[in-house]
Amino acid sequence: MFSSIVKVSTLVILLNCLWNVQCVYWYDCEDIPTVGKVEAVKIPGCEATEESSRCRLKRGTNMTFSVTFKSDVPTDTLKAVVHGVVFGEERIFKLPNDNGCVDSGITCPIAKDSLQTYTTSLPVKRYYPKVSVDVKWELQNKEGKDIWCIMVPSKLS
């Protein structure tokens, strides 16, 4: 049964990538319960579409990031939280705007099971070191529960 689920999930991801040219490789955060489901992730300019490749993030630029998702619960507030994971250590990235209801393409409140697309930009500072980093991105409801949590394997260049 697990093998069937993996095959179906892989097929859904591949179909999403064919439909959305800017689809990137990502995976759900391990051991973090969520109250939603990610449908697609897009990072314009990132061509990492398989596990062995990493999304290249150019220092001194802004990374635009979009996640299409459905929430299993209604909510009237959203908060974005971003961490960089380097050598197993999580470092918080301060977002210019962590309010997921403002300038994100989402109008709050959101209804249960409604398809939403969250879009924002994250500055990739010039002084960041050239390292591989897993970008851990979470969108939380007012109770602090993750609607979704994803990891995007990346490389700062």
N, C-alpha and C positions, 0 to 999 in steps of 0.2 A: 504494500500500500504506500509506504514512504517513497519508494521508487517512482510510483505513478504520480505522486504529488510533485516530486522534483521535476519529472518530465513535463507535466502540465505547466508548472511555474516557469521553466526554461522556455517553453513555447510561448507563453504570454509575454515574457521579457523580449524575446526575439521579434515577435509580432509588433510590440510597442516600438522597438528600435527601428524596424522597417518603416513603420508609420511615421515615427518622429526621428528625423535624421540626426538630431543632436542628442539622442539618448546616450547615456553613459553607463558604465558598469558601476553598480552600487549593491549594497546588501543591507539587510535589516540589522540593527544593533542586537548583539547577543544578550540574552538574560535581562532584557528590558521590556516589560509588558507595555503594550500600546492599546489605545482605544480607537484605532483607525487603520486604514490600509493604503499604502502607496501604490499608485497606478503607473506613474512614470516620473523620471528625473531627467532634467535637461540642463546642460551647462554649455552655452554656445562657445565654440572653439575647442571644446574637449572632445577628443575622438577615442577615448579609452572605452572600448566596448566589450572587452573580455577581462577575465580575472587577472591575467598575467600582465596587463598594461595598467598604467596609472594616468590619471588626468593631469596634464601639465598646466600648472598655474603660474603665469608670468608675474614675477615680482614687479611692483610699481604700477600695477593695473588693478582694475576691479573685476571680480569674478561675479558674473550674473548667474543666478541659480533659480531654477523653477522645479517645484514638486507638485504633481497632480495627485490628489488623494481624496478619500472619503473618510469621514469621521463616523464612528459607531455611536457617538453621543452628540447631542446639541451642545453648543457652547457660545458664550457671548464675548469671551476674551481669548486671545491667542498670544503666546510669548515664544519667540525664537531663541534658542540657545545653541551656540556653536563652540565646539572644542576641536583643537588640533591634537591628534594622538601621535607622538613621536617616541619611538623606543618604549612603547607601553605607558608613557606618561601623558596624562591629559592636561592640556593647557587651554584655558578659556580664551576665546576670541571675543573682544568687545565689538558688538554690532553697532553701527551708527543708528539703527532703528530696530529694536527687538520687539516692537509691538506688531504682531502678525495681522492686526486688523487695519493698520494704517500704511498706505503706499505699498501694498503687497499684492494687489489684485483681488483681495478678499474683502467683502463687506460683512461685518459682524452684526448680529449673531449669525452663526451658520447652523443649518438644520441637519439632523441626523441623516446619514446616507446621501447627502448632497455632494456632487462632484465639485471640488474646489481646486484652484491652482494658486499656490503661494509662490511669489516671485520677489527676489530681493538681490541686492549686490553686497559683496563683502570685499573690502579693500585688502589687497595682497601687498603688504608693505615692502618697500624696496630693501629694508634692513633685515627682513626675515632671512634666515640661512637657507642655502640651497640643499634641502633635505627631502626625503620621502615623508609624507605625512598622511594619515587617514583623517579626513574631515568628518567629524561626527556632528550631525545636524539634527536637532530636535525641535518639534513644534508642540508646545504644551497648552493645555486648557487652564481654566482659572483655578482648578484644584491642584495644578502642578503635575498632572498625569500627561504622559506623552501621547499625543494623537499619533505621531509617527516619530521614529528615530532611525536614521540611516547613516551608513558609513560610505564615504566616497574615497577610495584609494587615490592619492594624488602625489605630485612631485612639484616642489617649488623650484622654478628655474629662472 
